[in-house]
Amino acid sequence: MRTLNQLMSLKGRIALVTGACGFLGQAICETLAEQGCDLILLDLPGAKFQDLRDKILNKYEVKVSSLKIDLEDSASRSEAIAKILKENETLSILINTAALVSTTPLEGWIEPFESQSLETWDRALNVNLSSVFHFTRDLFPIIKKSGHGSIINIGSIYGVVAPDYSIYESAGMGNPAAYAASKGALVQLTKWLSTTLAKDIRVNCVSPGGILRGQPDSFVEKYKNKTPLQRMATEEDFKGIIAYLASDLSEYVTGQNIMVDGGWTTW
């Protein structure tokens, strides 16, 4: 029988993380590196790849490579996928973190419903959903080949429940329709993939609650009052679930949408 340390170890495995240089992406990458996993970082041109690379290599003995990519552009995605396939015989883990979120500065995004832009809707679904389908479809053969395939999609509480607009009042914040729709669809895509790719690859979703990132005090207090654990999340709150789903600790777990929300969706 394997020990917990053996089940948790990712030594000799490779993970591809989209949105790697974002707040949550960095926490995910550090978690995987701590488990001994080699990394392929994907993010937009201009992302601070070198800072993240240096941070990881100063602490862990793993290999780190990176690719600049615009996930809105299918040609850019195809180019990145071709490069990954050329340079890697296998890939054990795919984590789809990148997304247009409610704080992304987009025209026609944080607006009253009647003013939300169709163009921005299309952009959000392209990044938040179509890119996940694209990467999963084209990388499936080498993930299957690894023998330890795990795909983790990053969803949201708003892929499961509707927003309570009272917490946004006077905070200059909002909750676009396209964000909720894309995250809800991602949860269902996760379930569909989990049976379609079984038994070779496990596919799960992690749905975060709100993460504390300098939001107005009025919003934070209202959010906390709706959360059983009485606080917003931090990036560190997601290290455990990523370590679990990426490794053999969860080798009999697939098709799940795990809420990491302090109990927000329990009420």
C-alpha positions in Angstrom: 0.0 0.0 0.0 1.3 3.4 -1.0 1.9 6.1 1.6 0.2 9.5 1.5 3.5 11.1 0.5 3.8 8.6 -2.4 0.2 9.3 -3.5 0.8 13.0 -3.3 4.0 13.1 -5.3 4.0 14.5 -8.8 7.7 13.8 -9.5 8.3 12.9 -13.2 5.0 14.4 -14.3 4.3 17.6 -16.3 1.5 20.0 -15.8 0.2 22.7 -18.2 -1.4 25.7 -16.5 -3.3 28.4 -18.4 -3.4 31.8 -16.7 -0.3 30.8 -14.8 0.8 34.3 -13.9 -2.5 35.4 -12.4 -3.0 35.4 -8.6 -4.6 32.0 -8.5 -2.5 30.6 -11.3 0.7 31.4 -9.3 -0.6 29.6 -6.3 -1.5 26.6 -8.4 1.9 26.5 -10.0 3.7 26.7 -6.7 1.5 23.9 -5.3 2.4 21.6 -8.2 6.1 22.5 -8.0 6.1 21.7 -4.3 4.8 18.2 -5.2 7.7 17.8 -7.7 5.9 18.5 -10.9 7.5 20.1 -14.0 5.5 23.0 -15.4 4.5 24.6 -18.6 3.2 28.1 -18.0 0.7 29.7 -20.4 -0.4 33.3 -20.2 -0.8 36.5 -22.2 2.2 38.3 -23.8 3.4 40.8 -21.2 2.7 38.4 -18.2 5.4 38.2 -15.6 6.7 34.8 -16.6 10.3 35.4 -15.4 9.2 36.5 -12.0 7.1 33.4 -11.5 9.8 31.1 -13.0 12.5 32.6 -10.7 10.2 32.3 -7.7 9.6 28.6 -8.4 13.1 27.6 -9.3 14.5 29.3 -6.2 12.5 26.9 -4.1 12.0 23.7 -6.0 14.0 21.4 -8.3 11.6 21.2 -11.2 11.7 22.2 -14.9 9.7 25.3 -15.9 9.0 26.4 -19.5 6.5 29.1 -20.7 4.4 30.0 -23.7 2.8 33.4 -24.6 -0.7 32.9 -25.9 -3.8 34.9 -26.5 -6.6 32.5 -25.6 -9.2 34.5 -27.5 -7.4 33.7 -30.8 -7.9 30.1 -32.0 -4.9 30.3 -34.2 -2.7 31.3 -31.2 -4.1 28.4 -29.3 -3.4 26.0 -32.1 0.2 27.3 -32.4 0.7 26.8 -28.7 -0.8 23.3 -28.8 1.5 22.3 -31.7 4.5 23.5 -29.8 3.5 21.5 -26.7 2.9 18.4 -28.8 6.3 18.7 -30.5 8.2 19.2 -27.3 6.4 16.8 -24.9 5.7 13.1 -25.4 3.3 13.0 -22.4 1.4 15.5 -20.3 0.0 14.4 -17.0 -2.0 17.4 -15.8 -4.0 20.2 -17.5 -5.3 23.0 -15.4 -7.6 25.5 -17.1 -7.3 28.6 -14.9 -7.3 31.5 -17.4 -10.6 33.4 -17.7 -12.2 36.8 -18.3 -13.5 37.5 -14.8 -15.8 40.1 -13.4 -13.0 42.5 -12.7 -11.5 42.3 -16.2 -11.7 45.8 -17.8 -13.9 45.2 -20.8 -16.3 47.4 -22.6 -19.9 46.4 -22.1 -19.0 44.0 -19.3 -19.9 45.5 -15.9 -23.0 47.2 -17.1 -26.8 47.0 -16.6 -28.0 43.9 -18.4 -29.5 45.8 -21.4 -26.1 47.4 -22.0 -23.9 44.3 -21.8 -22.1 43.8 -25.1 -22.7 40.9 -27.4 -19.1 41.2 -28.6 -17.8 40.9 -25.0 -20.2 38.0 -24.4 -18.5 36.2 -27.3 -15.0 37.0 -26.0 -15.8 35.7 -22.6 -17.2 32.4 -23.9 -14.2 32.0 -26.2 -11.7 32.4 -23.3 -13.7 30.8 -20.5 -15.1 27.8 -22.4 -14.0 27.3 -26.0 -10.3 27.4 -25.0 -10.9 24.6 -22.5 -12.5 22.5 -25.1 -9.8 23.3 -27.6 -6.9 22.4 -25.3 -8.6 19.3 -23.9 -9.5 17.9 -27.3 -6.1 18.4 -28.9 -4.0 17.4 -25.9 -6.1 14.4 -25.0 -3.7 11.9 -26.7 -0.6 12.8 -24.7 -2.5 13.2 -21.4 -3.9 9.7 -21.9 -0.4 8.4 -22.7 0.8 9.7 -19.3 -1.1 7.1 -17.4 -1.9 9.7 -14.7 -4.2 12.0 -16.6 -5.9 14.7 -14.5 -7.7 17.7 -15.9 -8.8 20.4 -13.5 -11.1 23.2 -14.6 -11.5 26.4 -12.6 -15.1 27.3 -12.3 -16.9 29.7 -9.9 -19.8 29.8 -7.4 -21.6 31.8 -10.2 -21.5 28.7 -12.4 -23.8 27.2 -9.8 -25.8 29.9 -8.1 -27.1 33.4 -9.2 -25.6 36.6 -7.8 -27.1 38.5 -4.9 -26.9 42.0 -6.2 -27.3 43.5 -2.7 -23.6 42.9 -2.0 -22.6 44.9 -5.0 -24.5 48.1 -4.2 -22.3 51.1 -3.9 -19.2 49.0 -4.5 -18.7 49.8 -8.2 -18.7 46.1 -9.0 -20.9 43.7 -10.9 -21.6 40.3 -12.2 -21.8 39.9 -16.0 -24.2 37.4 -17.7 -21.4 36.0 -19.8 -19.2 35.1 -16.8 -22.0 33.1 -15.1 -23.0 31.4 -18.4 -19.5 30.4 -19.3 -18.7 29.1 -15.8 -22.0 27.1 -15.7 -21.2 25.6 -19.0 -17.7 24.7 -17.8 -19.2 22.7 -14.9 -21.3 20.7 -17.4 -18.4 20.3 -19.8 -16.4 18.9 -16.9 -19.1 16.3 -16.3 -19.4 15.4 -20.0 -15.6 15.1 -20.3 -15.4 12.9 -17.2 -17.4 10.1 -18.8 -16.1 10.7 -22.3 -12.4 10.5 -21.4 -12.8 7.8 -18.7 -11.1 5.5 -17.8 -7.8 7.1 -19.0 -8.3 10.7 -17.7 -10.0 12.1 -14.6 -11.8 15.5 -15.1 -12.9 17.6 -12.2 -13.8 21.2 -11.6 -12.9 23.5 -8.7 -15.4 26.4 -8.1 -14.0 29.2 -6.0 -15.9 31.6 -3.9 -14.8 35.3 -3.8 -11.1 35.8 -3.3 -10.0 38.8 -1.2 -8.1 41.2 -3.6 -8.6 44.7 -2.3 -12.4 45.0 -2.8 -14.2 47.9 -1.1 -14.8 47.3 2.6 -18.6 47.5 2.1 -18.5 44.6 -0.4 -16.2 42.5 1.8 -18.4 42.9 4.9 -21.5 42.0 3.0 -19.8 39.0 1.4 -18.5 37.8 4.7 -22.0 38.0 6.2 -23.2 35.6 3.5 -20.4 33.1 4.1 -20.6 30.5 6.9 -16.8 30.8 7.5 -17.2 34.6 7.8 -14.3 35.5 5.4 -13.4 35.7 1.8 -10.9 33.2 0.3 -7.2 33.7 -0.2 -5.1 32.0 -2.9 -3.6 29.7 -0.2 -7.1 28.2 0.3 -6.8 26.4 -3.0 -3.5 24.7 -2.6 -5.0 21.7 -0.9 -7.7 21.0 -3.4 -5.2 21.3 -6.3 -2.7 19.0 -4.7 -5.5 16.5 -4.1 -7.0 16.6 -7.6 -3.7 16.7 -9.5 -2.2 13.7 -7.7 -3.1 10.1 -7.1 -4.7 11.1 -3.8 -7.9 11.5 -5.9 -7.4 8.7 -8.4 -11.0 7.5 -7.8 -12.5 10.9 -8.2 -13.9 12.2 -11.4 -16.8 14.3 -12.7 -17.0 16.4 -9.6 -17.5 20.1 -9.1 -15.9 20.9 -5.7 -17.0 24.1 -4.1 -14.2 26.0 -2.3 -16.3 28.8 -1.1 -16.4 28.9 2.7 -19.9 27.5 2.6 -21.3 30.3 0.4 -23.5 27.9 -1.7 -24.7 25.9 1.4 -27.5 28.3 2.4 
